[in-house]
Amino acid sequence: MENVSCEEAFDCVFIIYEVSQKTFVAYITTPFVERHMIRGLEMIFSPVIVNGLSESTVEKIASEPAAAKRHRLLLKDRIEKLKDGQKIFRGVM
């Protein structure tokens, strides 16, 4: 009987330890990581820095990928063809 109680107590203490360990790690690492991720971010999005970028650099940052541009043009063309077909179909009906 005493063996079972000791094992149950050990299991409970071990579970509490695991939860406390995860909580401790989360409370320590999260602010540390956030601080280092945010540090220097104000200089990246500074209007002065952005204004000093060359036109080609701004275009590279802001433009969509070439594959997305081609896909968009393909879909626009397909939409136009479908609209033309719809007009023809409605004209026949």
All heavy atoms as an XYZ file, in Angstrom:
745
protein
N       0.827     -1.193      0.000
C       0.000      0.000      0.000
C       0.870      1.255      0.000
O       0.593      2.198     -0.706
C      -0.919     -0.058      1.224
C      -1.917      1.045      1.257
S      -3.094      0.786     -0.073
C      -4.281      1.975      0.341
N       1.918      1.233      0.829
C       2.809      2.395      0.919
C       3.567      2.610     -0.384
O       3.813      3.736     -0.797
C       3.780      2.197      2.072
C       4.545      3.447      2.429
C       5.389      3.224      3.661
O       4.868      2.749      4.668
O       6.577      3.534      3.559
N       3.909      1.510     -1.071
C       4.596      1.592     -2.359
C       3.747      2.296     -3.396
O       4.244      3.117     -4.151
C       4.929      0.182     -2.848
C       6.414     -0.047     -2.928
O       7.189      0.858     -2.684
N       6.787     -1.264     -3.268
N       2.479      1.978     -3.440
C       1.575      2.579     -4.405
C       1.435      4.069     -4.123
O       1.476      4.903     -5.021
C       0.196      1.879     -4.382
C      -0.793      2.610     -5.271
C       0.317      0.430     -4.809
N       1.310      4.441     -2.870
C       1.159      5.847     -2.515
C       2.413      6.639     -2.864
O       2.319      7.775     -3.342
C       0.865      5.988     -1.026
O      -0.362      5.371     -0.711
N       3.554      6.057     -2.640
C       4.810      6.731     -2.982
C       4.929      6.922     -4.497
O       5.357      7.977     -4.959
C       5.999      5.934     -2.469
S       6.166      5.950     -0.680
N       4.552      5.902     -5.250
C       4.612      6.008     -6.705
C       3.630      7.053     -7.232
O       3.955      7.815     -8.131
C       4.330      4.643     -7.338
C       5.475      3.658     -7.166
C       5.151      2.278     -7.727
O       4.092      2.134     -8.385
O       5.952      1.364     -7.512
N       2.436      7.111     -6.630
C       1.460      8.124     -7.047
C       1.966      9.526     -6.723
O       1.827     10.450     -7.520
C       0.117      7.882     -6.355
C      -0.645      6.695     -6.902
C      -1.936      6.433     -6.149
O      -2.223      7.158     -5.158
O      -2.655      5.512     -6.545
N       2.578      9.679     -5.548
C       3.127     10.979     -5.155
C       4.260     11.371     -6.100
O       4.350     12.527     -6.533
C       3.614     10.940     -3.716
N       5.113     10.406     -6.431
C       6.213     10.678     -7.347
C       5.683     11.092     -8.718
O       6.180     12.040     -9.336
C       7.122      9.449     -7.476
C       8.218      9.640     -8.476
C       9.328     10.408     -8.160
C       8.134      9.078     -9.742
C      10.340     10.612     -9.085
C       9.145      9.269    -10.665
C      10.251     10.031    -10.333
N       4.669     10.375     -9.209
C       4.078     10.710    -10.511
C       3.506     12.123    -10.500
O       3.692     12.888    -11.450
C       2.983      9.707    -10.881
C       3.544      8.335    -11.226
O       4.764      8.243    -11.515
O       2.763      7.349    -11.208
N       2.807     12.500     -9.435
C       2.224     13.842     -9.338
C       3.313     14.910     -9.302
O       3.221     15.933     -9.991
C       1.351     13.955     -8.093
S      -0.181     13.012     -8.206
N       4.353     14.667     -8.512
C       5.441     15.635     -8.416
C       6.173     15.744     -9.752
O       6.538     16.840    -10.185
C       6.414     15.254     -7.281
C       7.678     16.084     -7.328
C       5.726     15.404     -5.939
N       6.347     14.624    -10.433
C       7.023     14.636    -11.724
C       6.208     15.410    -12.764
O       6.766     16.169    -13.555
C       7.271     13.193    -12.197
C       8.138     13.112    -13.413
C       9.493     13.391    -13.330
C       7.597     12.790    -14.654
C      10.303     13.330    -14.450
C       8.396     12.733    -15.775
C       9.749     13.001    -15.672
N       4.892     15.243    -12.762
C       4.030     15.985    -13.683
C       4.102     17.476    -13.391
O       4.205     18.305    -14.303
C       2.580     15.461    -13.609
C       2.519     14.055    -14.221
C       1.621     16.402    -14.312
C       1.202     13.347    -14.001
N       4.067     17.840    -12.111
C       4.174     19.248    -11.724
C       5.524     19.800    -12.177
O       5.615     20.929    -12.679
C       3.981     19.419    -10.206
C       2.534     19.116     -9.837
C       4.383     20.801     -9.746
C       2.273     19.029     -8.347
N       6.586     19.020    -12.030
C       7.921     19.443    -12.463
C       7.945     19.693    -13.969
O       8.488     20.693    -14.433
C       8.958     18.391    -12.073
C      10.311     18.636    -12.684
C      11.152     19.617    -12.177
C      10.741     17.901    -13.788
C      12.399     19.859    -12.747
C      11.974     18.127    -14.360
C      12.801     19.114    -13.843
O      14.019     19.348    -14.409
N       7.359     18.762    -14.758
C       7.352     18.923    -16.211
C       6.607     20.184    -16.631
O       7.074     20.945    -17.486
C       6.724     17.702    -16.877
C       7.624     16.485    -16.891
C       6.971     15.303    -17.591
O       5.726     15.266    -17.717
O       7.718     14.413    -18.019
N       5.465     20.448    -16.019
C       4.691     21.642    -16.352
C       5.456     22.895    -15.945
O       5.532     23.874    -16.702
C       3.300     21.593    -15.681
C       2.579     22.917    -15.827
C       2.469     20.460    -16.264
N       6.066     22.868    -14.758
C       6.843     24.013    -14.298
C       8.039     24.272    -15.201
O       8.379     25.426    -15.496
C       7.327     23.793    -12.864
O       6.240     23.664    -11.995
N       8.669     23.221    -15.659
C       9.822     23.358    -16.541
C       9.411     24.001    -17.861
O      10.071     24.923    -18.343
C      10.443     21.987    -16.795
C      11.698     22.034    -17.637
C      12.254     20.642    -17.909
O      11.552     19.640    -17.738
N      13.497     20.582    -18.332
N       8.301     23.549    -18.448
C       7.825     24.138    -19.706
C       7.449     25.601    -19.513
O       7.752     26.443    -20.361
C       6.630     23.348    -20.231
C       7.001     21.980    -20.751
C       5.791     21.201    -21.197
C       6.178     19.797    -21.619
N       5.026     18.977    -21.961
N       6.783     25.911    -18.395
C       6.387     27.286    -18.114
C       7.616     28.166    -17.943
O       7.685     29.277    -18.481
C       5.518     27.343    -16.847
O       4.401     26.463    -17.011
C       5.012     28.731    -16.586
N       8.609     27.683    -17.207
C       9.834     28.443    -16.971
C      10.550     28.724    -18.288
O      10.945     29.856    -18.567
C      10.755     27.670    -16.017
C      12.096     28.308    -15.845
C      12.250     29.410    -15.031
C      13.214     27.811    -16.510
C      13.487     30.015    -14.861
C      14.450     28.396    -16.356
C      14.594     29.501    -15.532
N      10.684     27.700    -19.112
C      11.364     27.865    -20.396
C      10.607     28.863    -21.273
O      11.209     29.731    -21.909
C      11.516     26.503    -21.106
C      11.963     26.668    -22.545
C      12.513     25.627    -20.349
N       9.281     28.789    -21.279
C       8.484     29.715    -22.091
C       8.640     31.146    -21.593
O       8.785     32.075    -22.391
C       7.020     29.303    -22.071
N       8.620     31.335    -20.275
C       8.728     32.684    -19.722
C      10.118     33.285    -19.916
O      10.265     34.497    -19.998
C       8.371     32.703    -18.237
C       6.897     32.606    -17.953
C       6.428     32.068    -16.767
C       5.953     33.059    -18.870
C       5.077     31.986    -16.497
C       4.606     32.976    -18.617
C       4.168     32.443    -17.420
O       2.829     32.368    -17.158
N      11.133     32.470    -19.989
C      12.489     32.977    -20.161
C      12.811     33.179    -21.642
O      13.336     34.211    -22.038
C      13.523     32.020    -19.511
C      13.302     31.934    -18.002
C      14.939     32.445    -19.838
C      13.424     33.245    -17.273
N      12.492     32.201    -22.461
C      12.905     32.276    -23.865
C      12.070     33.244    -24.700
O      12.608     33.907    -25.586
C      12.852     30.891    -24.528
O      11.525     30.372    -24.411
C      13.847     29.953    -23.906
N      10.773     33.327    -24.440
C       9.910     34.180    -25.269
C      10.341     35.640    -25.245
O      10.555     36.231    -26.312
C       8.438     34.027    -24.858
O       8.057     32.656    -24.994
C       7.536     34.886    -25.718
N      10.512     36.286    -24.081
C      10.955     37.686    -24.110
C      12.344     37.855    -24.723
O      12.601     38.837    -25.413
C      10.971     38.098    -22.636
C      10.135     37.111    -21.931
C      10.200     35.860    -22.730
N      13.223     36.889    -24.487
C      14.568     36.963    -25.038
C      14.529     36.943    -26.561
O      15.145     37.777    -27.220
C      15.404     35.795    -24.501
C      16.809     35.772    -25.011
C      17.767     36.614    -24.476
C      17.181     34.914    -26.032
C      19.072     36.597    -24.947
C      18.467     34.886    -26.513
C      19.415     35.735    -25.964
N      13.784     35.999    -27.115
C      13.682     35.882    -28.569
C      12.987     37.110    -29.145
O      13.429     37.671    -30.152
C      12.929     34.588    -28.956
C      12.580     34.569    -30.430
C      13.767     33.367    -28.600
N      11.898     37.546    -28.519
C      11.188     38.728    -29.019
C      12.084     39.954    -29.001
O      12.072     40.747    -29.942
C       9.935     38.974    -28.189
C       8.828     37.982    -28.467
C       7.634     38.176    -27.556
O       7.717     38.973    -26.591
O       6.613     37.521    -27.804
N      12.857     40.128    -27.935
C      13.735     41.297    -27.834
C      14.751     41.311    -28.966
O      14.995     42.326    -29.592
C      14.425     41.316    -26.474
C      15.338     42.520    -26.287
C      15.952     42.581    -24.906
N      16.790     41.429    -24.645
C      16.629     40.609    -23.611
N      15.674     40.802    -22.745
N      17.442     39.585    -23.441
N      15.323     40.153    -29.272
C      16.353     40.097    -30.307
C      15.763     40.126    -31.715
O      16.437     40.547    -32.651
C      17.243     38.873    -30.110
C      18.163     39.036    -28.936
N      19.292     39.818    -28.988
C      18.095     38.562    -27.665
C      19.895     39.802    -27.805
N      19.185     39.051    -26.994
N      14.525     39.701    -31.860
C      13.889     39.780    -33.173
C      13.479     41.205    -33.496
O      13.542     41.636    -34.642
C      12.656     38.863    -33.223
C      13.001     37.398    -33.337
S      11.559     36.331    -33.280
C      10.644     36.868    -34.695
N      13.055     41.942    -32.486
C      12.555     43.299    -32.695
C      13.681     44.316    -32.745
O      13.550     45.361    -33.379
C      11.528     43.646    -31.594
C      10.296     42.760    -31.763
C      11.144     45.100    -31.631
C       9.281     42.892    -30.666
N      14.805     44.000    -32.126
C      15.920     44.945    -32.096
C      16.365     45.291    -33.517
O      16.605     44.427    -34.339
C      17.096     44.350    -31.330
C      18.261     45.336    -31.217
C      19.426     44.747    -30.512
N      19.048     44.434    -29.137
C      19.745     43.628    -28.352
N      20.829     43.055    -28.796
N      19.356     43.391    -27.131
N      16.445     46.572    -33.813
C      16.876     47.029    -35.118
C      15.762     47.101    -36.142
O      15.967     47.564    -37.259
N      14.561     46.661    -35.780
C      13.451     46.665    -36.714
C      13.028     48.078    -37.085
O      12.597     48.326    -38.211
C      12.269     45.913    -36.097
C      11.334     45.173    -37.029
C      12.108     44.168    -37.862
C      10.229     44.499    -36.270
N      13.194     49.004    -36.150
C      12.804     50.397    -36.439
C      13.650     51.004    -37.546
O      13.207     51.899    -38.258
C      12.861     51.261    -35.172
C      14.257     51.497    -34.629
C      14.774     50.385    -33.731
O      14.040     49.438    -33.465
O      15.935     50.490    -33.298
N      14.864     50.500    -37.734
C      15.719     51.017    -38.802
C      15.351     50.414    -40.164
O      15.561     51.030    -41.196
C      17.190     50.725    -38.501
C      17.732     51.470    -37.298
S      17.476     53.248    -37.374
C      18.490     53.661    -38.775
N      14.796     49.225    -40.163
C      14.431     48.582    -41.418
C      13.265     49.321    -42.066
O      13.242     49.544    -43.259
C      14.077     47.098    -41.191
C      15.321     46.330    -40.773
C      13.462     46.471    -42.436
C      15.063     44.905    -40.354
N      12.281     49.703    -41.244
C      11.082     50.337    -41.775
C      11.110     51.855    -41.619
O      10.079     52.497    -41.725
C       9.845     49.757    -41.094
C       9.663     48.294    -41.373
C       9.793     47.359    -40.371
C       9.394     47.858    -42.656
C       9.631     46.019    -40.632
C       9.235     46.515    -42.925
C       9.351     45.588    -41.914
N      12.258     52.400    -41.410
C      12.385     53.837    -41.259
C      12.121     54.518    -42.605
O      12.670     54.108    -43.629
C      13.793     54.189    -40.773
O      14.025     55.570    -40.891
N      11.296     55.578    -42.622
C      11.051     56.282    -43.882
C      12.323     56.860    -44.494
O      12.453     56.919    -45.716
C      10.090     57.407    -43.487
C       9.500     57.006    -42.195
C      10.493     56.113    -41.533
N      13.260     57.245    -43.665
C      14.519     57.796    -44.175
C      15.295     56.712    -44.916
O      15.837     56.955    -46.007
C      15.354     58.384    -43.010
C      16.707     58.846    -43.495
C      14.592     59.508    -42.327
N      15.344     55.515    -44.349
C      16.055     54.398    -44.986
C      15.364     54.009    -46.293
O      16.015     53.817    -47.322
C      16.131     53.184    -44.034
C      16.868     53.532    -42.746
C      16.766     51.988    -44.728
C      18.324     53.864    -42.923
N      14.033     53.892    -46.250
C      13.289     53.506    -47.448
C      13.450     54.559    -48.543
O      13.594     54.230    -49.719
C      11.798     53.280    -47.114
C      10.986     53.046    -48.373
C      11.647     52.106    -46.160
N      13.448     55.830    -48.170
C      13.609     56.907    -49.140
C      14.992     56.868    -49.794
O      15.150     57.261    -50.948
C      13.378     58.267    -48.473
C      13.192     59.371    -49.471
O      12.672     59.156    -50.560
N      13.623     60.571    -49.105
N      15.974     56.355    -49.089
C      17.324     56.278    -49.624
C      17.579     55.073    -50.508
O      18.634     54.962    -51.122
N      16.627     54.142    -50.591
C      16.808     52.955    -51.423
C      16.699     53.316    -52.900
O      15.964     54.224    -53.281
C      15.737     51.907    -51.083
C      15.799     51.293    -49.687
C      14.608     50.374    -49.472
C      17.090     50.546    -49.466
N      17.416     52.585    -53.703
C      17.340     52.823    -55.149
C      15.996     52.317    -55.677
O      15.334     51.489    -55.053
C      18.479     52.109    -55.869
O      18.293     50.710    -55.787
N      15.623     52.810    -56.837
C      14.338     52.439    -57.429
C      14.280     50.937    -57.734
O      13.257     50.292    -57.542
C      14.092     53.245    -58.700
C      12.671     53.156    -59.198
C      12.400     54.136    -60.314
O      12.903     55.262    -60.259
O      11.673     53.737    -61.240
N      15.393     50.384    -58.184
C      15.414     48.953    -58.505
C      15.273     48.100    -57.242
O      14.610     47.060    -57.260
C      16.698     48.588    -59.245
O      17.829     48.821    -58.432
N      15.864     48.543    -56.147
C      15.748     47.810    -54.885
C      14.307     47.835    -54.388
O      13.774     46.805    -53.965
C      16.677     48.413    -53.817
O      18.004     48.428    -54.323
C      16.623     47.622    -52.532
N      13.669     48.990    -54.459
C      12.270     49.098    -54.029
C      11.386     48.226    -54.912
O      10.474     47.551    -54.423
C      11.802     50.571    -54.069
C      10.313     50.678    -53.819
C      12.568     51.397    -53.060
N      11.672     48.206    -56.206
C      10.887     47.374    -57.118
C      11.056     45.899    -56.795
O      10.096     45.131    -56.827
C      11.302     47.648    -58.558
C      10.402     46.978    -59.575
C      10.763     47.356    -60.994
O      11.209     48.490    -61.215
O      10.587     46.491    -61.868
N      12.280     45.478    -56.470
C      12.522     44.074    -56.102
C      11.772     43.702    -54.836
O      11.237     42.600    -54.722
C      14.013     43.831    -55.902
C      14.804     43.776    -57.177
C      16.281     43.574    -56.876
C      17.124     43.679    -58.123
N      18.566     43.587    -57.812
N      11.729     44.617    -53.877
C      11.051     44.337    -52.610
C       9.541     44.301    -52.793
O       8.861     43.429    -52.254
C      11.435     45.398    -51.547
C      12.908     45.261    -51.180
C      10.573     45.268    -50.303
C      13.433     46.390    -50.324
N       9.002     45.242    -53.553
C       7.555     45.416    -53.632
C       6.882     44.611    -54.735
O       5.677     44.397    -54.676
C       7.241     46.893    -53.828
N       7.620     44.168    -55.727
C       6.975     43.502    -56.866
C       6.653     42.053    -56.544
O       7.267     41.424    -55.689
C       7.856     43.586    -58.102
O       9.018     42.811    -57.927
N       5.669     41.542    -57.288
C       5.308     40.142    -57.127
C       6.266     39.275    -57.944
O       6.873     39.750    -58.897
C       3.868     39.915    -57.564
C       3.596     40.184    -59.025
C       2.133     40.042    -59.392
O       1.409     39.344    -58.683
O       1.731     40.632    -60.390
N       6.383     38.007    -57.607
C       7.249     37.116    -58.374
C       6.762     36.993    -59.826
O       5.570     37.132    -60.109
C       7.127     35.781    -57.647
C       6.605     36.099    -56.301
C       5.812     37.348    -56.438
N       7.683     36.702    -60.722
C       7.347     36.600    -62.149
C       6.330     35.490    -62.396
O       5.427     35.642    -63.225
C       8.616     36.356    -62.962
N       6.449     34.393    -61.684
C       5.507     33.280    -61.863
C       4.095     33.704    -61.475
O       3.124     33.360    -62.166
C       5.944     32.077    -61.033
N       3.963     34.452    -60.403
C       2.650     34.935    -59.976
C       2.081     35.915    -60.989
O       0.875     35.910    -61.276
C       2.750     35.589    -58.600
N       2.951     36.741    -61.559
C       2.514     37.708    -62.568
C       2.002     36.980    -63.818
O       0.949     37.320    -64.363
C       3.687     38.629    -62.923
C       3.302     39.889    -63.644
C       4.506     40.768    -63.920
C       5.060     41.323    -62.632
N       6.132     42.317    -62.844
N       2.743     35.957    -64.263
C       2.311     35.179    -65.429
C       0.995     34.460    -65.158
O       0.104     34.436    -66.010
C       3.391     34.163    -65.813
C       4.587     34.755    -66.519
C       5.487     33.674    -67.108
N       5.906     32.669    -66.139
C       6.990     32.765    -65.376
N       7.786     33.814    -65.476
N       7.299     31.802    -64.535
N       0.868     33.899    -63.961
C      -0.355     33.188    -63.597
C      -1.544     34.147    -63.560
O      -2.638     33.813    -64.022
C      -0.168     32.494    -62.237
C      -1.295     31.588    -61.866
N      -1.584     30.451    -62.569
C      -2.212     31.669    -60.872
C      -2.628     29.854    -62.024
N      -3.031     30.587    -60.988
N      -1.343     35.343    -63.017
C      -2.405     36.349    -62.966
C      -2.837     36.746    -64.367
O      -4.032     36.841    -64.664
C      -1.945     37.578    -62.173
C      -3.007     38.650    -62.047
C      -2.568     39.795    -61.164
N      -1.190     40.218    -61.301
C      -0.738     40.986    -62.295
N      -1.538     41.392    -63.243
N       0.536     41.339    -62.323
N      -1.871     36.964    -65.268
C      -2.199     37.318    -66.650
C      -2.950     36.188    -67.351
O      -3.894     36.435    -68.114
C      -0.931     37.687    -67.422
C      -0.239     38.977    -66.986
C       1.088     39.152    -67.716
C      -1.144     40.174    -67.224
N      -2.548     34.955    -67.105
C      -3.235     33.806    -67.675
C      -4.682     33.759    -67.195
O      -5.605     33.547    -67.991
C      -2.502     32.512    -67.295
C      -3.198     31.218    -67.696
C      -2.922     30.911    -69.161
C      -2.735     30.082    -66.821
N      -4.888     33.987    -65.906
C      -6.246     33.959    -65.364
C      -7.089     35.110    -65.893
O      -8.280     34.932    -66.188
C      -6.196     33.987    -63.834
C      -5.616     32.735    -63.170
C      -5.515     32.937    -61.665
C      -6.451     31.511    -63.493
N      -6.489     36.289    -66.040
C      -7.230     37.421    -66.620
C      -7.650     37.111    -68.054
O      -8.782     37.407    -68.463
C      -6.367     38.687    -66.598
C      -6.357     39.389    -65.274
C      -5.589     40.699    -65.390
C      -5.638     41.457    -64.096
N      -4.939     42.752    -64.180
N      -6.749     36.513    -68.825
C      -7.064     36.140    -70.198
C      -8.189     35.113    -70.228
O      -9.116     35.207    -71.040
C      -5.804     35.587    -70.882
C      -6.040     35.284    -72.337
O      -6.569     36.172    -73.041
O      -5.704     34.160    -72.766
N      -8.137     34.159    -69.331
C      -9.173     33.123    -69.257
C     -10.523     33.744    -68.896
O     -11.554     33.374    -69.461
C      -8.771     32.072    -68.225
C      -9.646     30.834    -68.273
C      -9.171     29.778    -67.314
N      -7.944     29.173    -67.811
C      -7.228     28.299    -67.117
N      -7.589     27.959    -65.894
N      -6.133     27.779    -67.630
N     -10.528     34.712    -67.992
C     -11.761     35.395    -67.602
C     -12.354     36.138    -68.792
O     -13.565     36.089    -69.042
C     -11.512     36.359    -66.414
C     -11.275     35.566    -65.135
C     -12.685     37.321    -66.228
C     -10.802     36.413    -63.963
N     -11.509     36.828    -69.539
C     -11.979     37.555    -70.726
C     -12.599     36.605    -71.748
O     -13.659     36.893    -72.320
C     -10.835     38.353    -71.363
C     -10.411     39.556    -70.558
C     -11.545     40.547    -70.351
O     -12.298     40.823    -71.305
O     -11.682     41.030    -69.209
N     -11.950     35.467    -71.972
C     -12.482     34.488    -72.925
C     -13.815     33.931    -72.447
O     -14.749     33.749    -73.236
C     -11.481     33.356    -73.146
C     -10.274     33.784    -73.951
C      -9.290     32.658    -74.108
C      -8.065     33.144    -74.884
N      -7.032     32.111    -74.989
N     -13.936     33.678    -71.160
C     -15.194     33.176    -70.612
C     -16.299     34.225    -70.718
O     -17.452     33.901    -71.025
C     -15.012     32.735    -69.157
C     -14.217     31.454    -68.943
C     -13.919     31.253    -67.466
C     -14.971     30.257    -69.503
N     -15.960     35.486    -70.479
C     -16.956     36.558    -70.614
C     -17.408     36.698    -72.062
O     -18.605     36.882    -72.337
C     -16.383     37.885    -70.106
C     -16.339     37.977    -68.601
C     -15.809     39.332    -68.161
C     -15.755     39.420    -66.650
N     -15.224     40.722    -66.188
N     -16.455     36.609    -72.997
C     -16.805     36.669    -74.419
C     -17.711     35.494    -74.798
O     -18.707     35.668    -75.512
C     -15.548     36.661    -75.299
C     -14.732     37.931    -75.180
O     -15.279     38.945    -74.688
O     -13.540     37.906    -75.557
N     -17.384     34.317    -74.309
C     -18.214     33.134    -74.570
C     -19.599     33.287    -73.975
O     -20.603     32.873    -74.583
N     -19.680     33.878    -72.805
C     -20.976     34.100    -72.162
C     -21.829     35.067    -72.982
O     -23.028     34.864    -73.150
C     -20.769     34.634    -70.742
C     -22.038     34.782    -69.941
C     -21.761     35.339    -68.547
O     -20.830     36.107    -68.332
N     -22.610     34.960    -67.597
N     -21.199     36.128    -73.519
C     -21.933     37.094    -74.356
C     -22.466     36.398    -75.605
O     -23.619     36.600    -76.023
C     -21.030     38.252    -74.755
C     -20.759     39.228    -73.635
C     -19.828     40.335    -74.109
C     -19.379     41.194    -72.970
N     -18.397     42.213    -73.379
N     -21.634     35.575    -76.224
C     -22.058     34.838    -77.431
C     -23.212     33.907    -77.092
O     -24.224     33.838    -77.808
C     -20.870     34.076    -78.046
C     -19.835     35.059    -78.581
C     -21.333     33.111    -79.129
C     -18.514     34.406    -78.973
N     -23.100     33.187    -75.981
C     -24.126     32.249    -75.565
C     -25.434     32.968    -75.297
O     -26.506     32.508    -75.703
C     -23.663     31.481    -74.327
C     -24.646     30.465    -73.838
C     -24.827     29.273    -74.522
C     -25.390     30.699    -72.678
C     -25.727     28.345    -74.068
C     -26.287     29.769    -72.229
C     -26.476     28.573    -72.927
N     -25.383     34.109    -74.608
C     -26.609     34.862    -74.317
C     -27.210     35.449    -75.597
O     -28.421     35.616    -75.703
C     -26.308     35.974    -73.327
C     -26.102     35.407    -71.924
C     -26.087     36.485    -70.900
N     -25.929     35.869    -69.577
C     -25.643     36.537    -68.496
N     -25.463     37.848    -68.548
N     -25.530     35.919    -67.355
N     -26.378     35.792    -76.562
C     -26.867     36.292    -77.838
C     -27.620     35.239    -78.626
O     -28.575     35.522    -79.344
N     -27.205     33.986    -78.497
C     -27.850     32.874    -79.199
C     -29.156     32.525    -78.509
O     -30.145     32.198    -79.181
C     -26.916     31.645    -79.243
C     -27.620     30.428    -79.797
C     -25.678     31.964    -80.049
N     -29.185     32.582    -77.210
C     -30.395     32.195    -76.469
C     -31.383     33.285    -76.631
O     -32.371     33.559    -76.613
C     -30.097     31.953    -75.000
C     -29.139     30.814    -74.748
S     -29.653     29.240    -75.388
C     -30.794     28.726    -74.172
